[in-house]
Amino acid sequence: MLGSTQCGTSCSPFGVDRQWVAASVPAGGTTANAKVVLMYHDFFGPSQIWVNISTDGGAHFGAPVEVLANSSVPGAVVAQGYTMCNTVPAGVGIVPPGQPHAGRIIVAWIAADLPQNATGCNITMAQSFHTLWVAYSDNGGATWTAQQAMDIGIGHDASTPFVAFTLDAHGNPYIAFAAPGPADDPAVCAAESAAGTVQGDPSCAYHMWVVWSADGGATWDGGGGLIPGSAAEAYEADPASAAGTDVFPTIAAGRPGQVAAGWLHTGEIVPTDTNGKFLPGGCAGPGNGNPPSYPPACTWNLVAGQSVNLTLSPARATFTRTQVTTTPMHVGDICNLGIFCVDPNSNRNLLDFNMETIDPKTGCAHIAFADDDTVNMLRVANQTAGCIRPS
């Protein structure tokens, strides 16, 4: 029986990985008839995006629905070409009651591309996840519309280790990711990483970026990308001139265009390969099997950013930034190769992501993050001033 302890909620024959959950109480309803959506990708099969949906508050769930197999063409055909065999789920949200797309389910993920798919399904995370995707359903998950949010360019990897997803108070979706800027040449950065000269090339720095849709997922950053509706450029949350590396993006939103973001930052530029992936142990420092071309062991701090004017173009919008931690919360490597972080110096102590939310009453941001430098525990950074308007 679906939803029972016999086969769990998903009942997926291919295994379940990177699962996310969203819930919403319909207008005039109660938790007894709340909609609950479980979103994930299969780990031992073709790495497709799936959902299981409950309409009774999670007491029972329906059969697995493969999102792209139930999407309209041509969007599904285009999306499948990019995402086949290579997906990382980013999150799921449900547009709240009273909004233009009330009840709309939106799922998000990142993927690679057709040439990399031709090498076969790859669970090593070694490929460049440079395309950002969403799909949305207005009929309870029966059918879907797929839409590319942005293609940041081959070799520009957004899985550092993963991306963050949220909806604002009106149900518009946002994706935050860390990646090099458009001027980055992955082959050049890889050669400089091997030679130990990458620290002098700011184009190889990883920055924090945000894309969003003001119309419920159909058009991103005003459009202009190669695929209709996709973004031509993203909003940069940290200074373009800042050297170093950003990872672990988080995001939460209030009113449309008003967001709070977070990320980890080091002043070192992490060495990368030609796919834009961090080299194993690249931040662990030279020695202990690492080449002398590696930078000193990286010190990482939590940074919080905020913008209230993403309704402007990416060139005109602004972010404020604050370094939250005064003592580094992590020293050494951060691996973005998932279960293949096996190098002795390839550190996955923090696991894979931080999380952020906004208080619906105060608009203040709260970021949950792991600190393994001095205390070895989960911490929460709480904003106390300058909060955004939540709704």
C-alpha positions as CSV (number, residue, x, y, z in Angstrom):
1,M,0.0,0.0,0.0
2,L,1.4,3.4,-1.0
3,G,2.4,5.4,2.0
4,S,2.6,2.4,4.3
5,T,5.7,1.1,6.1
6,Q,5.8,-1.7,3.5
7,C,7.4,0.4,0.8
8,G,7.6,3.9,2.2
9,T,6.2,7.1,0.7
10,S,7.9,7.1,-2.7
11,C,7.8,3.3,-3.6
12,S,10.5,4.0,-6.1
13,P,12.1,0.9,-7.6
14,F,15.2,3.0,-8.5
15,G,16.0,4.3,-5.0
16,V,15.5,7.8,-3.7
17,D,18.0,10.6,-3.3
18,R,18.0,14.3,-2.5
19,Q,14.4,14.4,-1.4
20,W,12.6,17.6,-0.6
21,V,9.2,18.3,0.9
22,A,6.6,21.1,0.6
23,A,3.2,21.5,2.2
24,S,0.3,23.9,1.8
25,V,-3.1,24.2,3.5
26,P,-5.7,25.2,0.9
27,A,-7.9,28.3,1.4
28,G,-10.6,27.4,4.0
29,G,-9.0,24.0,4.6
30,T,-7.2,22.4,7.5
31,T,-4.1,20.2,7.9
32,A,-6.4,17.2,7.3
33,N,-6.7,18.2,3.6
34,A,-3.3,19.9,3.2
35,K,-1.3,19.2,0.0
36,V,2.1,17.6,0.7
37,V,4.6,17.0,-2.1
38,L,7.7,14.8,-1.9
39,M,10.2,15.6,-4.7
40,Y,13.4,13.6,-5.4
41,H,15.4,12.0,-8.1
42,D,16.1,8.3,-8.5
43,F,19.7,7.3,-7.6
44,F,20.1,3.9,-9.3
45,G,18.2,4.6,-12.5
46,P,18.2,7.4,-15.1
47,S,18.3,10.2,-12.5
48,Q,14.9,11.6,-13.4
49,I,12.8,14.0,-11.3
50,W,9.8,12.5,-9.4
51,V,7.1,13.6,-7.1
52,N,4.6,11.8,-4.8
53,I,1.6,13.8,-3.7
54,S,-0.7,13.6,-0.7
55,T,-4.0,15.5,-0.4
56,D,-4.7,14.5,3.1
57,G,-1.9,16.1,5.0
58,G,0.6,13.4,4.4
59,A,-1.5,10.5,5.7
60,H,-1.4,8.8,2.2
61,F,0.6,9.5,-0.9
62,G,-0.2,8.7,-4.6
63,A,2.0,6.8,-7.0
64,P,5.3,8.2,-8.2
65,V,5.0,10.7,-11.0
66,E,8.0,11.3,-13.3
67,V,7.9,15.0,-14.0
68,L,9.3,15.3,-17.5
69,A,7.5,12.2,-18.7
70,N,4.3,14.0,-17.9
71,S,5.4,17.4,-19.3
72,S,4.1,19.2,-22.4
73,V,6.3,19.3,-25.5
74,P,8.5,20.9,-26.7
75,G,9.7,22.0,-23.3
76,A,9.9,18.4,-22.0
77,V,12.0,17.3,-25.0
78,V,14.5,20.1,-24.5
79,A,14.7,19.6,-20.7
80,Q,15.1,15.8,-21.1
81,G,18.0,16.3,-23.4
82,Y,19.9,18.3,-20.8
83,T,18.8,16.4,-17.7
84,M,18.8,12.8,-18.7
85,C,21.1,10.8,-16.4
86,N,22.4,13.9,-14.6
87,T,20.2,15.7,-12.1
88,V,20.5,17.2,-8.6
89,P,17.1,18.2,-7.1
90,A,17.1,21.7,-5.6
91,G,13.7,21.9,-3.9
92,V,10.0,22.1,-4.2
93,G,7.4,24.7,-3.3
94,I,3.6,25.2,-3.5
95,V,2.2,28.7,-4.3
96,P,0.1,29.8,-1.3
97,P,-3.6,30.5,-1.4
98,G,-4.7,33.9,-2.5
99,Q,-1.9,34.3,-5.1
100,P,-2.2,34.4,-8.9
101,H,-1.0,30.8,-9.3
102,A,-2.4,29.4,-6.0
103,G,-1.8,25.7,-5.6
104,R,0.9,25.6,-8.3
105,I,3.6,23.0,-7.5
106,I,7.1,24.1,-8.6
107,V,10.1,21.7,-8.6
108,A,13.7,22.8,-9.3
109,W,16.9,21.0,-10.2
110,I,20.3,21.4,-11.9
111,A,21.7,19.3,-14.7
112,A,24.5,18.9,-17.2
113,D,24.1,18.8,-21.0
114,L,23.7,16.4,-24.0
115,P,27.4,15.8,-24.7
116,Q,28.1,14.9,-21.1
117,N,24.9,12.7,-21.1
118,A,26.4,10.7,-24.0
119,T,29.2,9.5,-21.6
120,G,26.5,7.7,-19.6
121,C,24.6,8.2,-16.3
122,N,27.1,9.7,-13.9
123,I,26.6,9.6,-10.1
124,T,30.1,10.8,-9.4
125,M,29.2,14.5,-9.6
126,A,32.3,14.9,-11.8
127,Q,30.4,16.6,-14.6
128,S,29.6,20.3,-15.0
129,F,26.1,21.0,-13.7
130,H,25.6,24.3,-15.6
131,T,21.9,24.2,-16.4
132,L,19.2,25.3,-13.9
133,W,15.6,24.0,-14.4
134,V,12.1,24.2,-13.0
135,A,8.8,22.5,-13.8
136,Y,5.4,23.5,-12.6
137,S,2.0,21.9,-12.4
138,D,-1.4,23.6,-12.0
139,N,-3.4,20.5,-11.8
140,G,-2.1,18.7,-8.7
141,G,0.9,17.2,-10.4
142,A,-0.9,15.3,-13.2
143,T,0.9,17.3,-15.9
144,W,3.8,19.7,-15.9
145,T,5.4,22.5,-17.8
146,A,9.2,22.4,-17.9
147,Q,11.3,25.6,-18.1
148,Q,15.0,26.3,-18.1
149,A,15.9,29.0,-15.6
150,M,19.4,29.6,-16.9
151,D,22.4,28.0,-18.6
152,I,25.5,29.5,-17.0
153,G,27.8,27.9,-19.6
154,I,29.6,24.6,-20.1
155,G,32.4,24.2,-17.5
156,H,30.7,26.6,-15.1
157,D,29.6,24.3,-12.4
158,A,26.7,25.2,-10.0
159,S,27.0,22.2,-7.8
160,T,29.2,23.7,-5.1
161,P,28.0,21.4,-3.6
162,F,24.4,22.2,-4.5
163,V,22.0,25.1,-5.2
164,A,19.2,26.7,-3.0
165,F,15.6,27.1,-4.0
166,T,12.7,29.1,-2.4
167,L,9.4,30.8,-3.2
168,D,8.6,34.4,-2.1
169,A,5.3,35.3,-0.4
170,H,3.5,35.6,-3.7
171,G,4.7,32.2,-4.9
172,N,7.5,33.3,-7.3
173,P,10.5,30.9,-7.5
174,Y,14.2,31.8,-6.8
175,I,17.4,29.8,-7.3
176,A,20.7,30.7,-5.6
177,F,23.9,29.2,-6.8
178,A,27.7,29.6,-6.5
179,A,29.7,29.5,-9.8
180,P,32.4,31.4,-11.7
181,G,31.4,34.5,-13.6
182,P,30.9,34.7,-17.4
183,A,34.5,35.7,-18.0
184,D,35.8,32.4,-16.5
185,D,37.5,30.0,-19.0
186,P,37.4,26.5,-17.4
187,A,40.4,25.2,-19.4
188,V,42.5,28.2,-18.5
189,C,41.5,28.0,-14.8
190,A,42.3,24.3,-14.8
191,A,45.7,24.9,-16.3
192,E,46.4,27.7,-13.8
193,S,45.2,25.4,-11.0
194,A,47.7,22.7,-12.0
195,A,50.5,25.3,-12.3
196,G,49.7,27.0,-8.9
197,T,48.9,30.4,-10.5
198,V,45.1,30.4,-10.2
199,Q,45.2,32.7,-7.2
200,G,46.3,35.5,-9.5
201,D,43.3,35.1,-11.9
202,P,40.1,36.7,-10.4
203,S,38.1,35.4,-13.3
204,C,38.4,31.9,-11.8
205,A,36.8,33.0,-8.5
206,Y,33.5,31.4,-7.5
207,H,30.8,34.0,-6.7
208,M,27.2,33.9,-5.3
209,W,24.4,34.3,-7.9
210,V,20.6,34.5,-7.8
211,V,18.0,34.1,-10.6
212,W,14.3,34.5,-10.1
213,S,10.9,34.5,-11.9
214,A,8.3,37.3,-11.4
215,D,5.6,35.3,-13.1
216,G,5.6,32.0,-11.3
217,G,8.4,30.2,-13.1
218,A,7.7,31.0,-16.8
219,T,10.3,33.8,-17.3
220,W,13.6,34.3,-15.4
221,D,15.3,37.6,-14.9
222,G,13.3,39.1,-17.7
223,G,14.3,36.4,-20.2
224,G,16.8,36.8,-23.0
225,G,18.5,33.4,-22.7
226,L,19.0,31.0,-25.5
227,I,16.0,29.0,-24.5
228,P,12.9,31.3,-24.4
229,G,12.0,32.4,-20.9
230,S,15.5,31.6,-19.5
231,A,17.7,34.2,-18.0
232,A,20.5,35.8,-20.0
233,E,22.3,36.9,-16.8
234,A,22.0,36.4,-13.1
235,Y,22.1,38.7,-10.1
236,E,25.5,38.8,-8.4
237,A,25.2,38.8,-4.6
238,D,28.9,39.4,-3.8
239,P,31.3,41.9,-5.4
240,A,32.6,41.0,-8.8
241,S,36.0,42.2,-7.7
242,A,36.1,39.9,-4.6
243,A,38.7,37.2,-4.9
244,G,38.1,33.8,-3.4
245,T,35.4,31.1,-3.5
246,D,31.8,31.0,-2.4
247,V,29.9,27.8,-1.6
248,F,26.9,26.5,0.2
249,P,24.3,29.0,-1.1
250,T,21.1,29.7,0.8
251,I,18.1,31.9,0.0
252,A,14.8,32.9,1.4
253,A,12.4,35.6,0.1
254,G,9.7,37.9,1.3
255,R,7.9,40.2,-1.1
256,P,8.7,39.8,-4.8
257,G,12.3,40.9,-5.5
258,Q,13.2,41.0,-1.8
259,V,15.6,38.2,-0.7
260,A,18.0,37.2,2.0
261,A,20.9,35.0,1.0
262,G,23.8,33.3,2.6
263,W,27.0,31.5,1.6
264,L,30.4,30.4,2.9
265,H,33.4,32.3,1.7
266,T,37.2,31.9,1.6
267,G,39.7,34.3,0.2
268,E,41.4,31.5,-1.7
269,I,40.5,30.5,-5.2
270,V,39.9,26.7,-5.0
271,P,41.8,24.8,-7.8
272,T,39.4,23.3,-10.4
273,D,39.4,20.9,-13.3
274,T,38.2,21.5,-16.9
275,N,34.6,20.9,-15.8
276,G,34.8,23.6,-13.2
277,K,34.8,21.0,-10.3
278,F,36.9,21.5,-7.3
279,L,40.0,19.3,-7.3
280,P,39.9,16.8,-4.4
281,G,41.7,18.2,-1.4
282,G,42.1,21.5,-3.2
283,C,41.5,23.5,0.0
284,A,43.3,21.2,2.3
285,G,46.7,22.8,1.7
286,P,49.9,21.5,0.1
287,G,51.5,18.4,1.5
288,N,50.0,15.1,2.8
289,G,49.8,13.9,-0.8
290,N,48.6,17.3,-2.2
291,P,50.9,19.0,-4.7
292,P,52.7,22.2,-3.7
293,S,50.5,24.1,-6.3
294,Y,47.6,24.0,-3.9
295,P,46.8,27.1,-1.8
296,P,47.2,27.1,2.0
297,A,44.4,25.4,3.9
298,C,41.3,27.6,3.4
299,T,39.5,29.4,6.2
300,W,35.7,29.7,5.7
301,N,33.3,32.2,7.1
302,L,29.5,32.6,6.8
303,V,28.4,35.6,4.9
304,A,24.8,37.0,4.7
305,G,23.5,39.1,1.8
306,Q,20.3,40.9,1.2
307,S,18.5,42.7,-1.6
308,V,15.2,44.6,-1.8
309,N,15.4,45.6,-5.4
310,L,15.6,42.5,-7.6
311,T,12.7,43.9,-9.5
312,L,15.4,46.0,-11.2
313,S,17.7,44.5,-13.9
314,P,20.7,42.4,-12.8
315,A,22.9,45.3,-13.8
316,R,21.1,47.8,-11.5
317,A,20.0,45.7,-8.5
318,T,22.1,45.9,-5.4
319,F,23.0,43.6,-2.5
320,T,24.3,44.4,1.0
321,R,26.6,41.9,2.6
322,T,27.8,41.1,6.2
323,Q,30.3,38.5,7.4
324,V,28.4,36.8,10.1
325,T,31.1,34.6,11.7
326,T,34.1,36.3,13.4
327,T,36.0,33.1,13.8
328,P,36.1,30.7,10.8
329,M,33.5,28.0,11.0
330,H,35.5,25.6,8.9
331,V,39.2,25.2,8.0
332,G,40.4,23.1,5.1
333,D,38.7,21.4,2.1
334,I,35.1,21.4,1.1
335,C,34.4,18.6,-1.4
336,N,31.6,18.9,-4.1
337,L,31.8,15.3,-5.4
338,G,29.1,13.8,-3.2
339,I,29.7,10.1,-2.3
340,F,33.0,10.2,-4.3
341,C,34.7,12.4,-1.8
342,V,37.2,9.7,-1.0
343,D,40.5,11.4,-1.1
344,P,42.1,11.4,2.3
345,N,42.3,15.2,2.2
346,S,38.8,15.6,0.5
347,N,36.7,16.9,3.3
348,R,32.9,16.4,3.5
349,N,32.5,17.1,7.3
350,L,29.9,19.8,6.7
351,L,27.9,17.5,4.5
352,D,26.2,19.3,1.6
353,F,24.2,22.5,2.4
354,N,23.1,25.1,4.8
355,M,19.5,26.3,5.1
356,E,17.8,29.7,5.5
357,T,14.3,31.0,6.3
358,I,12.6,34.3,6.9
359,D,10.4,34.9,9.9
360,P,6.9,35.5,8.3
361,K,6.2,38.2,10.9
362,T,9.4,40.1,11.3
363,G,11.1,39.5,7.9
364,C,14.4,38.6,9.7
365,A,16.6,35.9,8.2
366,H,17.8,32.8,10.1
367,I,20.6,30.7,8.6
368,A,21.4,27.2,10.0
369,F,25.0,26.1,9.4
370,A,27.5,23.6,10.6
371,D,30.6,24.7,12.5
372,D,33.3,22.1,12.8
373,D,36.2,24.4,13.5
374,T,35.9,25.0,17.3
375,V,32.6,23.7,18.5
376,N,31.5,20.8,16.2
377,M,27.8,21.6,16.3
378,L,25.0,23.1,14.4
379,R,24.6,26.8,14.7
380,V,21.9,29.3,13.8
381,A,22.7,32.9,12.7
382,N,19.8,35.2,13.5
383,Q,19.3,38.6,11.8
384,T,18.2,41.2,14.4
385,A,18.1,44.5,12.3
386,G,17.6,45.7,8.8
387,C,15.1,42.9,8.0
388,I,13.0,42.8,4.9
389,R,9.2,43.1,4.6
390,P,8.0,39.5,4.7
391,S,4.8,39.7,2.7
